[in-house]
Amino acid sequence: MYDKIMVPVDLAHADRLDKAIKTAADIAKANDATITFVGITTEQPSATAKTPKEYGEKLAAFAAAQSEIHAIPIASQARVSHDPAIDKDDILEDEVEANGYD
């Protein structure tokens, strides 16, 4: 039923994502599907990361930690935007179309 699951992740609120991630992990396990966390950051320094590279590293580390907790592989994809609040819907839709997420 599901092959590829995308989970949008805001690292600034990572402490509030447990329920969504557990649900995605349960669905992935039941369907032998893959999960990718997609996060969006800016070029400018933020409270979460000083650079897009650092943000990508933090997102990858978060995915690795969640992968260990839920005993399934979880990939990550960091995207850069001038204004994530405005662009996030378009960026996430682009990710779905480009990668064939369910």
C-alpha positions in Angstrom: 0.0 0.0 0.0 2.8 2.4 0.9 6.3 2.3 -0.6 7.9 5.7 0.2 6.9 7.9 3.1 7.9 11.5 3.5 7.8 13.1 6.9 8.2 16.9 7.0 10.4 17.8 9.9 10.9 21.1 11.7 14.0 20.6 13.8 13.0 23.7 15.9 10.1 21.5 17.1 11.7 18.1 17.1 10.5 17.4 20.6 6.9 17.5 19.4 7.3 15.0 16.5 7.3 11.7 18.4 3.7 10.8 17.7 3.9 11.6 13.9 7.3 9.8 13.6 6.0 6.7 15.5 2.9 6.6 13.2 5.1 6.9 10.1 7.4 4.2 11.4 4.5 1.8 12.2 3.1 2.3 8.7 6.6 1.8 7.1 7.1 -1.4 9.1 3.7 -2.8 8.2 4.3 -2.0 4.4 8.0 -2.6 4.1 8.2 1.1 3.1 11.0 3.6 3.3 10.9 6.9 5.3 12.6 10.2 4.4 12.6 13.2 6.7 12.4 16.4 4.7 13.4 19.7 6.5 13.6 23.2 5.1 16.0 25.9 6.3 17.3 29.3 5.2 20.7 30.5 4.0 20.8 32.8 7.1 21.8 31.6 10.5 19.0 30.5 12.8 18.5 29.2 16.3 18.6 25.7 14.8 21.7 25.9 12.6 24.2 28.6 11.4 24.4 27.3 7.8 22.4 25.0 5.5 25.2 22.5 5.7 25.0 22.4 9.5 21.2 22.1 9.2 21.6 19.1 6.9 24.0 17.5 9.3 21.6 18.0 12.2 18.7 16.6 10.2 20.7 13.6 9.2 21.7 13.0 12.9 18.1 13.3 13.9 17.1 10.8 11.2 19.8 8.4 12.4 18.7 8.7 16.0 15.0 8.0 15.1 16.1 5.2 12.8 17.8 3.5 15.8 14.8 4.1 18.1 12.3 2.7 15.6 14.6 0.0 14.2 14.0 1.0 10.5 16.2 3.0 8.1 15.3 6.7 7.8 16.9 9.0 5.3 16.9 12.7 5.3 16.7 15.5 2.8 17.4 19.2 3.7 16.1 21.9 1.4 17.0 25.6 1.4 14.5 28.4 1.0 14.7 32.2 1.2 11.4 32.1 3.3 10.5 28.6 4.5 7.2 29.9 6.0 6.0 30.9 2.5 7.7 28.3 0.4 7.2 25.2 2.5 4.1 23.9 0.8 5.6 24.3 -2.7 8.9 22.7 -1.6 7.2 19.7 0.0 5.0 19.3 -3.1 8.1 19.4 -5.3 9.7 16.7 -3.1 6.7 14.5 -3.4 6.6 14.8 -7.2 10.4 14.4 -7.6 10.7 11.4 -5.4 7.3 9.6 -5.7 6.4 9.7 -2.1 3.0 8.2 -1.3 
